[in-house]
């Protein structure tokens, strides 16, 4: 019976609880975060701790109850309010909370989300790129990936191509690219399966980034997306060589160096069979 009582107030209740995840957080945790680096605490570990505390709170329990009674009709008022919170919500727990809530909502309502899917993708994709917190970046990447199966094929293709293009941006964009591709692989493998010719060259070349935080993410992805290096390189050689050529003709020294290392790796693995591309 709770459902019929909660539904008319769903959007108010959900947004209030999501905002409370940050506003009612123990303020000493904020203080610790500000001074974490000075005392040798890794900020990512602290973020994880803060999020797990929030997930054990009565606010999150209430959000969980709301998910169970949400229906297609309540989405009319709930989605615009969630979109507003994505744009303007502050505080780590609120940001991670709204992203996780959207992911859970998609799991719960399934195809009923279709009328809102285009809008949600356009909203969430730039947020993954802009978000500074690693935990929030991951959470928004998961929400974005969850929507992939509910958008038309043309928009799915655009999203995957836009994601792949992030590899040529700054560190923040490259990390966003890795998080999104990882989420697509685990949450929408059936959709991304048709776009490996776009994804694999980007993952291969990004393994040679100077920044270890970036290259290690793509190294993990390479293991995830491929079954054997030699076979994969043979299969997508044309696309990989095209991307390497783009990098070599770039004005960026970092792109040239990364592309040169990629050529070196290709030569090691493929040897003589590279000869058709030597021009």
C-alpha positions in Angstrom: 0.0 0.0 0.0 3.0 2.3 0.5 3.4 2.8 -3.2 0.1 4.6 -3.8 0.9 6.9 -0.8 4.5 7.6 -1.9 4.0 8.1 -5.7 2.4 11.6 -5.7 5.3 12.9 -3.6 8.0 10.7 -5.2 10.0 13.5 -6.9 10.1 15.7 -3.8 11.0 12.8 -1.5 13.8 11.5 -3.8 15.4 14.8 -4.4 15.2 15.7 -0.7 16.9 12.4 0.2 19.6 12.8 -2.4 20.5 16.3 -1.2 20.5 15.1 2.4 23.2 12.5 1.6 25.6 15.4 1.5 24.0 18.0 3.7 23.5 15.6 6.6 27.0 14.0 6.3 29.3 14.1 9.3 31.2 17.4 8.6 34.4 16.0 10.1 34.7 13.8 6.9 34.8 17.0 4.9 37.6 18.3 7.1 39.5 15.1 6.7 39.2 15.2 2.9 40.6 18.8 2.8 43.7 17.6 4.7 43.9 14.0 3.4 47.0 14.7 1.2 48.9 16.2 4.1 48.5 13.1 6.2 49.0 10.6 3.5 45.4 9.4 3.0 44.5 8.6 -0.6 41.6 10.7 -1.7 40.0 7.8 -3.7 40.0 5.6 -0.5 38.4 8.4 1.5 35.7 8.9 -1.2 34.9 5.2 -1.1 34.5 5.4 2.7 32.2 8.4 2.5 30.1 6.7 -0.1 29.8 3.5 1.8 28.7 5.4 5.0 26.1 7.2 2.9 24.8 3.9 1.5 24.1 2.7 5.0 22.1 5.8 6.0 18.3 6.0 6.5 18.2 8.4 3.4 19.6 5.7 1.1 17.1 3.2 2.7 14.3 5.6 1.7 15.6 5.9 -1.8 15.7 2.2 -2.1 12.0 2.0 -1.0 11.2 4.7 -3.7 12.8 2.6 -6.4 10.6 -0.3 -5.5 7.3 1.6 -6.1 8.3 3.9 -9.0 6.1 3.4 -12.1 5.9 4.8 -15.7 3.6 7.7 -14.5 5.9 8.9 -11.7 8.8 9.3 -14.3 7.0 12.4 -15.7 7.8 14.4 -12.7 10.8 12.5 -11.4 13.1 12.6 -14.4 13.1 16.5 -14.8 13.9 16.8 -11.1 16.7 14.3 -11.3 18.1 16.1 -14.4 18.1 19.4 -12.4 20.0 17.7 -9.6 22.6 16.3 -12.1 23.2 19.8 -13.3 23.2 21.6 -10.0 23.6 19.1 -7.1 26.6 19.6 -4.9 28.6 17.4 -2.5 30.2 14.0 -3.3 27.5 11.9 -1.9 24.7 13.8 -3.7 26.6 13.5 -7.0 27.3 9.8 -6.7 23.9 9.3 -5.2 22.0 10.8 -8.1 24.1 8.9 -10.6 23.5 5.6 -8.7 19.8 6.3 -8.3 19.5 6.8 -12.1 21.2 3.5 -12.7 18.9 1.7 -10.3 15.9 3.5 -11.8 16.9 2.2 -15.2 17.2 -1.3 -13.9 13.8 -1.0 -12.3 11.7 0.6 -15.0 13.4 -0.8 -18.1 11.8 0.1 -21.4 9.5 2.7 -19.7 12.6 5.0 -19.7 12.7 5.2 -23.6 10.8 8.5 -23.9 13.5 10.1 -21.6 16.5 8.2 -22.8 17.7 10.7 -25.5 17.6 13.6 -23.0 19.4 11.6 -20.3 22.2 10.7 -22.6 22.8 14.3 -23.7 22.7 15.3 -20.0 25.0 12.6 -18.6 27.7 12.3 -21.2 29.3 15.8 -20.7 29.0 15.3 -16.9 31.2 12.2 -17.0 33.9 14.4 -18.8 33.5 17.4 -16.4 33.3 15.6 -13.1 36.5 15.8 -11.1 35.8 13.2 -8.5 36.9 9.7 -9.6 34.0 8.1 -7.7 31.4 10.4 -9.3 33.0 10.0 -12.7 32.6 6.2 -12.5 29.0 6.5 -11.2 27.9 8.8 -14.0 29.7 6.6 -16.6 27.7 3.6 -15.3 24.4 5.6 -15.6 25.3 6.6 -19.1 26.1 3.0 -20.1 22.9 1.7 -18.6 20.9 4.0 -21.0 22.8 2.7 -24.1 20.4 -0.1 -24.7 17.3 2.2 -24.6 18.4 4.7 -27.3 18.0 4.4 -31.1 20.9 2.8 -33.0 21.9 6.1 -34.6 22.2 7.8 -31.2 24.1 4.8 -29.7 26.6 5.0 -32.6 27.1 8.8 -31.9 27.6 8.2 -28.2 30.2 5.5 -28.8 32.0 7.6 -31.4 31.9 10.7 -29.1 33.3 8.5 -26.3 36.1 7.2 -28.4 37.0 10.7 -29.5 37.7 11.7 -25.9 41.0 9.8 -26.0 42.5 12.7 -27.9 41.6 15.2 -25.1 43.2 16.2 -21.8 43.7 13.7 -18.9 40.2 14.3 -17.6 38.7 13.4 -21.0 41.0 10.3 -21.4 39.9 9.0 -17.9 36.3 9.7 -18.9 36.8 7.7 -22.1 38.3 4.7 -20.2 35.5 4.7 -17.5 32.8 5.0 -20.2 34.2 2.2 -22.4 34.6 0.0 -19.3 31.0 0.6 -18.3 29.7 0.0 -21.9 31.6 -3.3 -21.9 30.1 -4.6 -18.6 26.5 -3.1 -19.0 25.8 -3.0 -22.7 28.1 -5.6 -24.3 25.5 -6.5 -26.8 25.4 -2.9 -28.1 29.1 -2.2 -28.2 29.9 -5.5 -29.8 29.1 -3.9 -33.2 31.5 -1.0 -32.6 34.8 -2.7 -31.9 36.3 -1.2 -35.0 35.9 2.2 -33.4 36.8 1.2 -29.8 39.7 -1.2 -30.2 42.1 1.2 -32.0 41.6 3.9 -29.4 42.2 1.4 -26.5 45.3 0.0 -28.2 46.9 3.4 -28.8 45.9 4.8 -25.4 47.9 2.0 -23.7 51.0 4.1 -24.6 50.0 7.3 -22.8 52.8 8.8 -20.7 50.6 9.2 -17.7 50.5 5.9 -15.9 47.0 6.7 -14.4 45.7 6.9 -17.9 47.6 4.1 -19.6 46.8 1.6 -16.8 43.1 2.2 -17.3 43.4 1.4 -21.0 45.7 -1.6 -20.3 42.9 -3.1 -18.3 40.4 -2.3 -21.1 42.7 -4.0 -23.6 42.5 -7.2 -21.6 38.8 -6.9 -21.3 38.0 -6.2 -25.0 40.4 -8.6 -26.6 41.0 -12.4 -26.4 44.5 -12.4 -27.9 46.8 -9.5 -29.0 48.0 -10.9 -32.3 44.5 -11.9 -33.5 43.0 -8.6 -32.4 45.7 -6.5 -34.1 45.3 -8.5 -37.3 41.5 -8.0 -37.2 41.6 -4.2 -36.7 44.9 -3.4 -38.3 43.5 -1.0 -41.0 41.7 1.1 -38.4 44.7 1.0 -36.0 47.1 2.2 -38.7 44.7 5.0 -39.6 44.6 6.2 -36.0 48.4 5.9 -35.7 48.8 8.1 -38.9 46.4 10.7 -37.4 48.6 10.8 -34.3 51.8 11.0 -36.2 50.5 14.0 -38.2 49.3 15.8 -35.1 51.0 18.9 -33.9 51.2 17.4 -30.4 54.5 15.9 -29.4 52.7 13.6 -26.9 50.5 12.2 -29.7 53.5 11.6 -32.0 55.4 9.8 -29.2 52.4 7.7 -28.3 51.8 6.7 -32.0 55.5 5.8 -32.4 55.3 3.5 -29.4 52.2 1.9 -30.9 54.0 1.3 -34.2 56.8 -0.3 -32.3 54.4 -2.6 -30.5 52.6 -3.5 -33.8 56.0 -4.4 -35.3 56.9 -6.6 -32.3 53.7 -8.5 -32.4 53.0 -8.7 -36.2 56.4 -8.6 -37.7 56.4 -9.4 -41.4 52.6 -9.2 -41.8 52.8 -5.5 -41.3 54.5 -5.1 -44.7 51.2 -4.3 -46.6 51.0 -1.1 -44.5 54.6 0.0 -44.6 54.0 2.8 -47.1 
